[in-house]
Amino acid sequence: MSQTSRRELLLRGAAFTAAGLAGQGVVQQALAQQGAPQRFTTNELVDNGHKFFGSVSRGLAQVVEEATRRWGQPNAYVLGQEASGAFIAGARYGEGVMYTRNAGQQKVFWQGPSVGFDAGAEGSRTMMLVYNLPATQAIYTRFGGVDGSAYLVGGFGFTALTANDVMVVPIRAGVGARLGVNLGYLKFTQASTWNPF
């Protein structure tokens, strides 16, 4: 092989390597931008919640402050509506929009079964605070209760659900009558379904 052809081969190889590294940098930058959503402040959550809940939102600030005191600032939240009913066994169905600061917003649906000493029906507006969401697609899974805990602050009820280090805290203000204690989970999906499992 001649000196000239070796030099051309080395130059072409160096150019190819430089182009590959530059492309890798672009890909890494794009992945960093699509990474975990950034966090929301308590004031932003309360303001958006007030707009969504309207006249029933007096106790919302207390609930959001209590949730952020316990678990910190969420990096996503969902605003939506849901309906549920139970007589020993029950089901819950809902739909809404998940908001993130740096990864946009997307439509989400949720459903889940429950079983326990529980009877009644309700319809509610729901705000869900989402913690530790590594990417927007991570919401599409089943979330089960944490210690079966439920809290009631200022007329709003909230629980804590978890899966794979991601925590979802549904805050509900609704109309209806529901009495009892139950065990269940919520499953988030990209499309509406009647199957609660």
N, C-alpha and C positions, 0 to 999 in steps of 0.2 A: 504494500500500500504506500502510495507516495506521501510526502510531507504535506502537500497541498490538500489532498483528500482527507488526511487525518485532521488537519486544522478545520476544514469545512464541517466534518463530522462532529468535532468537539463544539464548534460554534452553534451548529444546528441543535445539538443536544442541550447546550446551555440555554438557548432561546426557548426550546420546548419545556425545559424545567422551569424557567422563569414564568412562562405563560401558565403552566400548571399551578405554580405557587400563587400567582396572582388570582387565578380562578378559585383556588381553595380559600383565599382570603375573602373573596366576594361571597362565597357560600357560607363561610363561618360568620361573616357580618350579617347575612340574611337570617341565619339560624338564631343569632343573638337577638335580632329584632323580633323574631317570632317566639322567643323563649317565654319564660314565666311572665305573666302579666304583672304590671306594677301595682302597688298598693293604693287604696283609696283612703282618704282621711275621714274621720268621724263626721265632720261638717258636711262633706260632699255626700255621704250616705244619708244623713238626716235631710239635707235639702232635696235630694232626688226622691227620698221616701215620702216627704211631705207632698211633693207634686203628685206622686202616684196614689197615696192613700187618701188625700183630700181631707175632708172634715173629721175623719176618725183618727187623725195623725197626732193628737196631743201627746199620747204616751210613747210615740215612736222614738223620740230622742232618748228617753230613759232606757228603752230596750237596746238601741244601738250602742249607747254608752256602756251598758252592762256587758254586752257581747264583746265590745272592743277591750273592755277592762279584763275580761276573762281570757280572750284568745288573740288580742292584738288587732291590727288593721288587715282587712281582707284584700285580696288582689283581684277579686271579681265579685259581682253580685247579679242576682236574677230578680226581675220584676215580672209578676204574672198573676194568674187567677187559677184557683183549683176548686174542686168539689170532692166531697168524701161522704161516705155513709157506712154504717156498720150495725150489725146485730150479731154480736159475738165475733163473727168474721166480717171483715170489711175491705174496702178498697178506696184509694185516693187517686185522682187524675188531675193533671194540671198542664198548663202551657205558659210560656213567657219568653222573655228575651234576656240573655246573659250579656252583661256589659263588662268590658275590660278597658283599661286605660290605653294600652299599647298594642292590643291584638284585636281590636274591633268589637263588634257585637254579633251575636248569633241566636237564632231561634232554638229553644229547647223545649222538650216535652218531658213530663215525669209521671210515673205511676207506681203504685206499690200496694201490696196486700197488708192486712193487719189481722191479728187474732188476739182476743183477750176479753176482759169484762168491759164491754164497750157497746153502746147503743146510741143511735141518733144519726143526724145528717147535717152537713154544713157546707156553705159556699164561702170562699174567702179570697181576699186579695193577699198576695204573698210576696214578701221580699226575702230572698235567701242570700246571706253573706257567705262567700266562698273563700276559704283560707288555704294557702299553700298549693294553689293550682299550678302545676308545672307547665302546662300547655292547655289550650282551650279544649282539645279533644279528650283530656283527662276527666272531664265532667261526665262522660258517657259510661257510667258504671253504676253499680248498686251501692247505696250508702245506708249503713245500719246505725242504730242508736248507740250513743255513748252513755253507758251506765243507766240507760233507760230514763235519763234526766229530762224533765220538762219544767219550764219556769213560766210564771205569769207576772208581767210587770206592766202597769199602766193600761190594762185592757188588751194587751197584746200577748199572745202566747209564743214561746219559742223553744225549740229543742236543738240538740246537737247530734249530727249524723257524721259518720266518718268512713273512709275507704282509702287504703293506700296512702296514708299520711295527708290526704286532702279532707278538709272538714267543711261541711255545709250546715249552716244554721238558718233554718226556715223561721221567719217571723210572720205570724198570721193575725189578721184582724178580720173576723168573718161574721156571717149571719147564719143562725141556726142553733140547734141544741145538740150537744154531744156530751155524754157523760161516761166516764170510765177510764180504764187503763188498758193499753194494748202494746203489743210488740209487733214491729214490722220494719220495712225498709222502703226507700225510694230508689227507683231505677230511672236514670236519665237516658233519653233516646233522641235521635235526630228527627224522627218522624212519629206522628201520633199512632198509638196502638191501644186496643181495648184489653190486651193481655197484661194484667198487673204483675205477672211474674217475669 
